[in-house]
């Protein structure tokens, strides 16, 4: 199982939100690059980098932060936030991202994302799904779409998507534990996908449980910044 520490960016700073609420923002560092280097220093190999300004602006904003991290570390970076066009996708890859997470667009314009999977390869495109009560959450998590998460994954699997990040909005940023039951259901139905868990991780026990059910990767954010889990503790999971 891959351990994937997270950095969320607003105005060039490393922040965390609670349940995706921009009004519940806490700044942890003015240097995302220094934070990324601290992950690499303990042996971390992966990084989940989110451009929250981009998500709000519906286009990439913090590509320079991505470029700086990719140029000055050996971390394998997946990048998301504001990926709405082929131009955004190309900027992300040119800036050094190894994978790109497509969120809102994957719901609103699936045909476009199907084409990207075919053109760039399934290993390059991660399908991001925000979930509330097993339904897809949209519009900054303020509303729930009439689409079940399993139907959503099934459609993308039929178009060869391999990587999925599922975030339960009810627990993201709350440190109350991940949605293990949701992930277990999805893995039982789609054993062939690489499912990455996101949201709620608060302790090493959470990570152990996710590993036991077959999660391919787990994104750890707030638990690191609030010292609920130390980087040294996380490093034991790195191959």
N, C-alpha and C positions, 0 to 999 in steps of 0.2 A: 504493500500500500504506500502510495506517495504522500508525504507530508508537504503541504503547499501553504507556506505563510503568505499573508495578504497585506498589501499596501493599498489604501484608498487615498486618492488625491483630490484635494480641493485647493485651488489657487496655489498650486505648487507645494502644498504642505501635506504631511501624512496625518490623516484623520480617521476616525471611526464614527459611523452613525448608529443609531438605535432604530431597528425596524425600518431602515431606509429613510428616516425622517431627517431632512437637511437642517431642521431647526433643533435637532438633538445631536449636534456635532461636537466632537471633542478632538482637539488638536494634540497630537503626540510628538511631532517632530517637524521642524522646518526644513529638514533635509531627507527626503525619501531615499536618496542615494546612500546616505550614511546608514539608514535603517536596513536597506537591501544588503549593504556590506556586512552588517552585523549578523544577518541571516547566513550569508556565505561563510563568514568566519567560523561558524560552528558546524559547517558541513552541509548546510541546506543546499539543495540542487535546484529547487523550483521556486517560482514566485507568481502569485496571482496579483496582477496590477490593474486597478480599476480607476478610470478617469471619470470621477463623479461630475466634474464640470462638463465633460463631454456628454455624459448621459443626459444632463439637463439641457445642453445646447443642441443635442442631436447631431453632433459632429465631434471629431477628435479635437481636444483642446490641449491636453498635456503630453503631446508626442515628444517634446524635448526631455521630459522627465523619463519617459520610456527609453529614449535614445541614450541618455546619460547612464541609466542603470545597465542597459545592454552593452554599452561600450566600456564600462568600468568594472563589470563583474562577469562571471561565467554562469550566472543563473539562467535557467531555462524559463523564460517569461511567457506567460499567457496574459493577454491584454484585452480588456473590455471597457465598455463605456463610450457611447457615441458612435458606434459602428453602424452607420446607416447607408453607406454607399460604397461602391467599388473603390473610390478614391480613399475613403477612410481605411478600408482594408489594406490597400497598397501602402499607405503611410505607415500603418502599424507594422507590416512586415519589413518595410524598408528601414524602419527605426530599430529593428532587431527582435521583434516579437517572434517566437517560434510557433505560437498558436494564438488565435483570436477568438474571444468569446462573443457570440452574437446573441443579444438578448431580445429587446423589443422587436427588432426587425424580423426575428425568427418566428414571431407570432403574427405580425401584421402583413409580412410579405414573404411567405415561405417559399414561393417559387424562385425568388431572387436568391435565397440562401441555398436552395437545392442546386442552383447553377454554380454557386461558389464552391460547394462541396465537390461537384463534378470537376470544376476547373482547377482548384487549388489542392484538392485531396482531403479525404476525411480526417487525416491526422492533423490538419492545419486548422480546422474549424470546430470549435466547441459550441454546442447549443446550450444557451443559458435559459433556464426555466425557473421563474419565481412561482411559488405555489402557496395557495391558501385553501385549506380544507380540501386538498386533492384537486383543486381547480387552478388554472393558470391565472396569476395575478398580473395586472397591467397598469399602465399610467402611474408609474411610481408607487405601485402597490396600493393605490387608492381604490381600485375597483377589481372585481373578479370577472373574468371572461367566461363565456358559456363553452368552456373547453376543458375536459379532464386532462390531467397531466399524463395519464397513460395513453390516451388517444394522441396527444401531442408527440410523445416519444415514438409511438408506433408509426406515425406518418413520417417522421424523420428517419427512423430506422429503415423504412422502405426505400428511402433515397440515400442509403449507405452511410448515414451519420453514425459515428462511433463514440464520440465523446459528448457527455452531457453533464452540466452542473445544475443540480436542483437545490434551490434555496427556499426553505420554509420561512415565509415572511413573519410568521408568528413568533419565531424564536431568534431570528437574526439579530445579532448585537445584544442579546439579552443575557447571555451566559447561563441559560437555563437548561442546556442539553440539546443535542441534535434530535431530529425527527426520525428516530431509528425505525419505527413502524412503517413510515412512508417509504424509506429506502429499502426496507426488506420486501415490501410489496412490489416495488419497481424492479428490484433485482430478480425476484421470483418470476416476474412476467417477461423480463428482458435480460436474461443471463448473459447475452452476447455483448451488451454495451459496456463501455467504461464509464461508470457513474461516479461522479465526484460529489461528495457531501459538503454543504455549505450552510453555516448558520447554527448558532447555539452551543458550539463546542466550548466547554468550560474547564475540563480537566483531562488527565491522562486516561481515566476510566472511559470517558466518552470515546476517545480514540480507539481504545481496545475493543469496545463494543462494535464500532463501525468496521474495524478490521475483521472482526469475527464473522460479520455477515457478508463480507466480500466486496466492500466498497473499494474502488480502484484508487481513489485519492480523497484526501480530506483537507479542506481549506480552513486554516486557523488564523483568526484575526484578533478580535478583542481580547481573547484569553492571553495572548502574548503581551499585548500592550498594558493590560491590567495586572500582569504578573501572576495570573492564575496558573499558567504553565510557563516554565522557563525554557529558553532556547536549548539549554544543556539537556533538559529532560526530553525535548523533542528530538534532539540529535540522535538518540538511541534508535530511532525508527528509520534513520537514513542508512541505506545500503552502503 
